[in-house]
């Protein structure tokens, strides 16, 4: 059943994204594949994904225009200015807003599910999570949803990231993706950002949970809901930490201002996820469990979540990721305790392949880091490019070690393959790869 749901989502996603490509989704920002500049040399188009499509990448480049030809995709909602301003009151130093909305919504859904269940026990309130996002009466903030719950109604949260509408596995049936472009200053050019929807709300769950989506006991009170965070403060995804942490803190601030959960203020215990090269996440999870958290928001990295999901869910604690996109979690045996507001990579792969094929590229090199995120997105992108008309021989896929000292060999293989386009699916190590591509004349540098 889950496979069928995803397949239908992809079909709709393809139609929506192809419509954007037909309207010139990126042809006005990238040089056409195989085109020649003033030097008469072929310009290779370079694409990135959510692991590197942020302003933090540009901080590693001092030469103007080093990233000017690079575009890519990321799960991204067109956040309103008021939400961004409120995030800045939490963290005035924010440079990007990636996954801030997803983090905010993850906390909101968790809090509403606990209130509806009348308990902070995740093994009980997990049954209410999906139902918070479908059916019933629409609400867009904690206070309005709480009023519906306490009035004996059935809330349907439309969050910061949209309608949410979770499927049975506990992930969005529909999601927004941003098509991003770096400018000459090596920063994301917000004026060129476009948004597309992937998926279909029709694929959302029809199971609204216990009591037909209504609270077990309206106006329930009880022990405080304690939320922990497992978000990157260090490691190769540290650039994603600030917006995610700000999203969590803002959500808790808003919830507590509206009266809290079960008549008590929501408590927060912060923790660092690090990355897969360390055991930071394991140590943090142990500390959070000792602090008796009821839910953990995180991790951001799919690879990190894979190392701790059994530890978290096995302890009867809910794990709610704002940024995991690996497909492995759709069918993971998680005791019904794992959820995510980020869409699975099956949908991002379609967005990415549509962007690439829409630019007219007929040969593509894929450089992907060796972890569940990198290999999963690379495999799905390859399949979608073939479905779009490329042959297997038109695609070269290289899986690399993100801890390698250099990427000279991988870059040289791309030089030898000489594709129209190169996709870099990675994290902070992406800057080394792109610097190597630029040095060989096949990077985004303009």
C-alpha positions as CSV (number, residue, x, y, z in Angstrom):
1,X,0.0,0.0,0.0
2,X,2.8,2.4,0.8
3,X,4.6,1.7,-2.5
4,X,1.4,2.5,-4.4
5,X,0.9,5.7,-2.5
6,X,4.4,6.9,-3.3
7,X,4.1,5.9,-7.0
8,X,0.9,8.0,-7.3
9,X,2.6,10.9,-5.7
10,X,5.5,10.8,-8.1
11,X,3.1,10.7,-11.1
12,X,1.5,13.9,-9.9
13,X,4.8,15.5,-9.0
14,X,6.1,14.9,-12.4
15,X,3.2,16.6,-14.0
16,X,3.4,19.6,-11.8
17,X,7.2,20.0,-12.1
18,X,7.2,19.5,-15.9
19,X,4.7,22.3,-16.1
20,X,7.2,24.6,-14.4
21,X,10.0,23.5,-16.7
22,X,7.7,24.2,-19.7
23,X,7.3,27.8,-18.4
24,X,11.1,28.2,-18.4
25,X,11.7,27.1,-14.8
26,X,15.5,27.6,-15.0
27,X,16.5,28.3,-18.6
28,X,16.7,32.0,-17.8
29,X,19.2,31.3,-15.0
30,X,21.5,28.6,-16.3
31,X,23.4,28.4,-19.6
32,X,21.7,25.9,-21.9
33,X,23.3,22.5,-21.8
34,X,26.1,22.1,-24.2
35,X,26.1,25.8,-25.1
36,X,29.3,27.8,-25.8
37,X,30.5,30.9,-24.0
38,X,32.7,33.6,-25.5
39,X,35.6,31.2,-25.3
40,X,33.8,28.7,-27.5
41,X,34.1,26.1,-24.7
42,X,31.2,23.9,-23.6
43,X,29.7,25.1,-20.3
44,X,28.8,22.3,-17.9
45,X,25.7,22.8,-15.8
46,X,26.1,22.0,-12.1
47,X,23.3,21.1,-9.8
48,X,23.0,20.6,-6.1
49,X,20.5,19.4,-3.6
50,X,19.3,20.3,0.0
51,X,22.6,19.1,1.6
52,X,24.6,21.9,-0.2
53,X,22.1,24.4,-1.7
54,X,22.5,27.1,1.0
55,X,24.4,30.3,1.6
56,X,26.8,28.4,3.9
57,X,28.4,26.7,0.8
58,X,29.3,30.1,-0.7
59,X,31.3,31.0,2.4
60,X,34.0,28.6,1.2
61,X,34.5,30.5,-2.1
62,X,36.3,33.9,-2.3
63,X,36.3,34.4,-6.1
64,X,33.3,36.1,-7.4
65,X,31.1,33.9,-9.6
66,X,32.5,30.6,-8.4
67,X,29.0,29.3,-7.9
68,X,27.2,31.6,-10.3
69,X,26.1,28.8,-12.6
70,X,24.9,26.4,-10.0
71,X,21.2,25.6,-9.3
72,X,19.4,22.8,-7.5
73,X,16.5,21.6,-5.4
74,X,15.6,21.5,-1.8
75,X,12.4,20.8,0.2
76,X,11.4,24.4,0.8
77,X,8.3,26.3,1.6
78,X,7.7,29.9,0.5
79,X,7.9,31.2,4.1
80,X,6.1,34.4,4.8
81,X,8.0,37.5,6.0
82,X,6.3,37.5,9.4
83,X,7.5,33.9,10.2
84,X,11.0,34.9,9.1
85,X,11.0,38.0,11.3
86,X,9.8,35.9,14.3
87,X,12.6,33.4,13.6
88,X,15.1,36.2,13.7
89,X,13.9,37.2,17.2
90,X,15.0,33.7,18.3
91,X,18.3,33.8,16.3
92,X,19.2,37.2,14.8
93,X,22.2,35.6,13.1
94,X,20.2,33.3,10.8
95,X,21.4,33.2,7.2
96,X,19.2,30.5,5.8
97,X,15.7,29.2,6.6
98,X,16.0,25.7,5.4
99,X,13.8,23.3,7.4
100,X,12.8,26.0,9.9
101,X,9.2,25.6,8.9
102,X,9.4,21.8,9.0
103,X,11.0,22.0,12.5
104,X,8.2,24.3,13.7
105,X,5.5,22.1,12.3
106,X,7.1,18.9,13.8
107,X,6.8,20.5,17.3
108,X,3.2,21.7,16.7
109,X,2.0,18.3,15.5
110,X,3.7,16.5,18.5
111,X,2.1,19.0,21.0
112,X,-1.4,18.7,19.5
113,X,-1.2,14.9,19.4
114,X,-0.2,14.8,23.1
115,X,-3.0,17.2,24.0
116,X,-5.5,15.1,22.1
117,X,-4.3,11.9,23.7
118,X,-4.4,13.5,27.2
119,X,-1.0,12.2,28.0
120,X,2.7,12.8,27.4
121,X,3.3,9.1,26.8
122,X,4.5,8.8,23.2
123,X,3.3,5.2,22.9
124,X,-0.2,6.6,23.4
125,X,-0.2,9.9,21.6
126,X,1.6,8.4,18.5
127,X,-1.8,7.2,17.3
128,X,-3.1,10.8,17.1
129,X,-0.2,12.2,15.1
130,X,-1.3,11.5,11.5
131,X,-4.9,12.6,12.4
132,X,-3.7,16.0,13.4
133,X,-2.8,16.7,9.7
134,X,-6.0,15.5,8.0
135,X,-9.8,15.8,8.1
136,X,-11.8,17.9,10.5
137,X,-11.8,21.6,11.0
138,X,-8.9,23.7,9.6
139,X,-6.6,25.5,12.0
140,X,-3.3,27.2,11.4
141,X,-1.8,27.9,14.9
142,X,-1.7,26.1,18.2
143,X,-4.3,28.3,19.9
144,X,-7.0,27.8,17.2
145,X,-6.3,24.0,17.1
146,X,-6.4,23.8,20.9
147,X,-9.8,25.6,20.9
148,X,-11.1,22.9,18.5
149,X,-9.7,20.1,20.6
150,X,-11.2,21.5,23.8
151,X,-14.5,22.1,22.1
152,X,-14.8,18.4,21.3
153,X,-13.9,18.9,17.6
154,X,-11.4,17.4,15.2
155,X,-8.5,19.7,14.3
156,X,-6.7,19.6,10.9
157,X,-3.5,21.6,11.1
158,X,-2.4,23.6,8.1
159,X,1.2,24.3,9.2
160,X,3.9,26.7,8.2
161,X,4.9,24.2,5.5
162,X,1.4,23.8,4.1
163,X,-1.5,21.4,4.5
164,X,0.9,18.6,5.8
165,X,-1.6,15.8,5.1
166,X,0.4,12.8,6.3
167,X,0.3,9.4,4.7
168,X,0.0,6.2,6.7
169,X,3.8,5.9,7.3
170,X,3.8,9.4,8.9
171,X,5.2,11.6,6.2
172,X,3.8,14.3,3.9
173,X,1.6,13.3,1.0
174,X,2.5,16.6,-0.7
175,X,5.5,18.8,-0.3
176,X,6.9,22.1,-1.6
177,X,10.3,22.2,-3.3
178,X,12.4,25.3,-4.0
179,X,14.3,25.6,-7.3
180,X,17.3,27.6,-6.1
181,X,20.1,29.5,-8.0
182,X,23.4,30.9,-6.8
183,X,24.2,34.4,-7.9
184,X,27.5,36.1,-8.8
185,X,28.2,36.8,-5.1
186,X,28.1,33.0,-4.4
187,X,24.9,33.4,-2.4
188,X,21.4,32.1,-3.2
189,X,19.6,34.7,-5.4
190,X,16.2,34.8,-3.7
191,X,14.8,36.7,-6.6
192,X,15.2,33.7,-8.9
193,X,13.8,31.1,-6.5
194,X,10.8,29.3,-7.8
195,X,8.5,26.9,-5.8
196,X,6.8,23.8,-7.1
197,X,4.5,21.2,-5.4
198,X,5.1,17.5,-5.5
199,X,2.7,14.8,-4.5
200,X,-1.0,14.8,-3.9
201,X,-3.1,15.4,-0.8
202,X,-5.4,12.7,-2.1
203,X,-2.8,10.1,-1.0
204,X,-3.1,11.2,2.7
205,X,-4.2,8.7,5.3
206,X,-7.9,8.1,5.8
207,X,-7.3,6.9,9.4
208,X,-7.8,9.9,11.6
209,X,-6.9,8.0,14.7
210,X,-8.8,7.2,17.9
211,X,-12.2,8.7,18.4
212,X,-12.5,9.7,14.8
213,X,-9.9,12.4,15.2
214,X,-11.3,13.9,18.4
215,X,-9.6,14.2,21.7
216,X,-9.8,11.4,24.2
217,X,-10.6,14.0,26.9
218,X,-11.2,17.7,26.0
219,X,-9.3,20.1,28.3
220,X,-7.1,17.3,29.5
221,X,-4.3,18.1,32.0
222,X,-1.3,16.0,33.0
223,X,2.4,15.8,33.2
224,X,4.4,18.3,31.1
225,X,5.5,17.4,27.5
226,X,9.3,17.3,27.4
227,X,10.8,17.7,23.9
228,X,14.5,17.0,23.1
229,X,16.4,18.1,20.0
230,X,18.9,16.1,18.1
231,X,19.9,18.7,15.6
232,X,23.3,19.6,14.1
233,X,25.4,22.0,16.1
234,X,28.6,20.4,14.8
235,X,29.6,18.3,11.8
236,X,28.9,18.5,8.1
237,X,25.3,19.6,8.5
238,X,26.0,22.3,11.1
239,X,24.8,24.9,8.7
240,X,21.3,23.5,8.9
241,X,21.2,23.6,12.7
242,X,20.4,27.3,13.3
243,X,17.2,27.5,11.3
244,X,16.0,24.1,12.6
245,X,16.7,25.0,16.2
246,X,15.1,28.4,15.8
247,X,12.0,26.7,14.4
248,X,11.7,24.4,17.4
249,X,12.2,27.2,19.9
250,X,9.7,29.5,18.2
251,X,7.1,26.7,18.2
252,X,7.6,26.0,21.9
253,X,7.4,29.8,22.6
254,X,4.1,30.0,20.7
255,X,2.7,26.9,22.3
256,X,3.5,28.0,25.8
257,X,2.1,31.5,25.1
258,X,-1.2,29.8,24.2
259,X,-1.3,27.8,27.5
260,X,1.0,24.9,26.9
261,X,0.2,21.3,26.6
262,X,-1.9,19.4,29.2
263,X,-2.0,22.6,31.2
264,X,1.8,22.8,31.5
265,X,4.5,24.7,29.7
266,X,6.4,22.5,27.1
267,X,9.9,21.9,28.3
268,X,13.0,21.8,26.0
269,X,16.2,19.8,26.3
270,X,18.7,20.6,23.5
271,X,21.2,18.2,22.0
272,X,23.7,18.0,19.2
273,X,23.5,15.3,16.5
274,X,27.0,15.8,15.1
275,X,27.3,13.6,12.0
276,X,28.0,10.0,11.1
277,X,31.7,10.3,11.5
278,X,31.3,10.6,15.3
279,X,29.2,9.0,18.1
280,X,27.8,12.4,19.1
281,X,24.2,11.5,18.3
282,X,24.3,8.3,20.4
283,X,25.7,10.2,23.4
284,X,23.1,12.9,22.9
285,X,20.2,10.4,22.6
286,X,21.4,8.7,25.8
287,X,21.4,12.0,27.6
288,X,17.9,12.9,26.3
289,X,16.5,9.6,27.3
290,X,17.9,10.1,30.8
291,X,16.2,13.4,30.9
292,X,12.9,11.6,30.2
293,X,12.0,13.4,27.0
294,X,8.8,12.3,25.4
295,X,9.7,13.2,21.8
296,X,12.9,14.0,20.0
297,X,13.0,16.5,17.1
298,X,15.7,15.3,14.7
299,X,18.0,14.1,13.4
300,X,18.6,16.3,10.3
301,X,20.8,13.7,8.6
302,X,19.2,10.5,7.4
303,X,22.5,8.7,8.2
304,X,22.4,9.9,11.8
305,X,18.8,8.9,12.2
306,X,19.6,5.4,11.0
307,X,22.2,5.1,13.8
308,X,19.8,6.1,16.6
309,X,16.2,5.3,15.5
310,X,16.2,1.9,17.2
311,X,17.5,3.4,20.4
312,X,14.9,6.1,20.4
313,X,11.8,4.2,19.4
314,X,12.9,1.2,21.4
315,X,12.7,3.4,24.5
316,X,9.1,4.3,23.7
317,X,10.0,7.8,22.7
318,X,8.7,9.5,19.5
319,X,11.3,10.6,16.9
320,X,10.1,13.4,14.6
321,X,12.6,14.5,11.9
322,X,12.2,17.9,10.1
323,X,14.8,17.0,7.5
324,X,15.3,13.2,6.9
325,X,14.5,12.4,3.3
326,X,15.9,8.9,2.8
327,X,13.3,6.4,1.5
328,X,14.4,3.8,4.0
329,X,12.2,5.4,6.7
330,X,9.0,5.0,4.8
331,X,8.8,1.3,5.6
332,X,11.1,1.2,8.6
333,X,10.1,-1.0,11.6
334,X,9.8,1.9,14.0
335,X,7.0,0.8,16.4
336,X,4.9,3.5,14.9
337,X,7.1,6.1,16.6
338,X,8.9,7.7,13.7
339,X,7.5,10.7,11.8
340,X,8.9,13.4,9.5
341,X,7.7,16.7,8.0
342,X,10.3,16.4,5.2
343,X,9.3,14.6,2.0
344,X,11.0,11.3,1.0
345,X,13.6,11.5,-1.7
346,X,11.4,9.8,-4.2
347,X,9.8,13.2,-4.6
348,X,13.0,15.3,-4.6
349,X,14.5,13.0,-7.2
350,X,11.6,13.8,-9.5
351,X,12.0,17.5,-8.9
352,X,15.7,17.3,-9.6
353,X,15.5,15.2,-12.7
354,X,12.8,17.4,-14.1
355,X,15.0,20.5,-13.5
356,X,18.0,18.7,-15.2
357,X,16.0,17.4,-18.2
358,X,14.2,20.7,-18.5
359,X,17.5,22.5,-19.1
360,X,18.1,20.2,-22.1
361,X,20.9,18.1,-20.7
362,X,21.4,14.8,-22.5
363,X,24.3,13.4,-20.4
364,X,24.6,13.6,-16.6
365,X,27.3,12.8,-14.1
366,X,26.2,12.2,-10.5
367,X,28.5,12.6,-7.5
368,X,26.9,11.4,-4.3
369,X,28.2,10.8,-0.8
370,X,28.0,7.3,0.6
371,X,25.2,7.4,3.1
372,X,21.4,6.7,3.0
373,X,20.6,10.2,1.8
374,X,23.3,10.4,-0.9
375,X,22.9,6.9,-2.4
376,X,19.1,6.9,-2.2
377,X,18.7,10.3,-3.9
378,X,21.3,9.3,-6.5
379,X,19.6,6.1,-7.3
380,X,16.2,7.7,-7.6
381,X,17.5,10.6,-9.7
382,X,19.2,8.1,-12.1
383,X,15.9,6.2,-12.5
384,X,13.9,9.3,-13.2
385,X,16.4,10.6,-15.7
386,X,16.2,7.3,-17.6
387,X,12.4,7.6,-17.4
388,X,12.7,11.0,-18.9
389,X,14.6,9.6,-22.0
390,X,18.2,9.3,-21.1
391,X,19.9,5.9,-21.6
392,X,22.0,4.2,-19.0
393,X,25.1,5.1,-21.0
394,X,24.2,8.8,-20.7
395,X,24.6,8.7,-16.9
396,X,27.7,8.2,-14.8
397,X,27.1,7.7,-11.1
398,X,30.0,7.9,-8.6
399,X,29.6,7.3,-4.9
400,X,32.3,8.9,-2.8
401,X,33.5,8.8,0.8
402,X,32.6,12.1,2.5
403,X,35.6,11.8,4.8
404,X,38.1,11.5,1.9
405,X,41.2,13.7,1.9
406,X,40.4,14.9,-1.6
407,X,38.2,14.2,-4.6
408,X,40.7,14.4,-7.4
409,X,39.9,10.9,-8.7
410,X,36.1,11.6,-8.8
411,X,36.6,15.0,-10.5
412,X,38.9,13.4,-13.1
413,X,36.3,10.8,-13.9
414,X,33.8,13.6,-14.6
415,X,36.4,15.3,-16.8
416,X,36.8,12.1,-18.8
417,X,33.0,11.6,-19.0
418,X,32.5,15.2,-20.1
419,X,28.7,15.3,-19.4
420,X,26.4,18.2,-20.1
421,X,25.5,18.3,-16.4
422,X,27.0,17.3,-13.1
423,X,24.9,16.7,-9.9
424,X,26.6,17.0,-6.6
425,X,24.7,15.3,-3.8
426,X,26.6,16.0,-0.6
427,X,27.1,18.2,2.5
428,X,30.0,20.5,3.5
429,X,32.5,18.4,1.5
430,X,30.7,19.6,-1.6
431,X,32.8,22.8,-1.6
432,X,36.0,20.7,-2.2
433,X,34.3,18.9,-5.0
434,X,33.1,22.0,-6.7
435,X,36.4,23.7,-6.3
436,X,37.9,20.7,-8.1
437,X,35.3,20.9,-10.8
438,X,36.0,24.7,-11.3
439,X,39.8,24.0,-11.4
440,X,39.2,21.5,-14.3
441,X,36.9,23.9,-16.1
442,X,33.7,21.8,-15.6
443,X,32.3,23.6,-12.6
444,X,29.7,26.2,-12.1
445,X,32.1,29.1,-12.2
446,X,31.1,31.8,-14.7
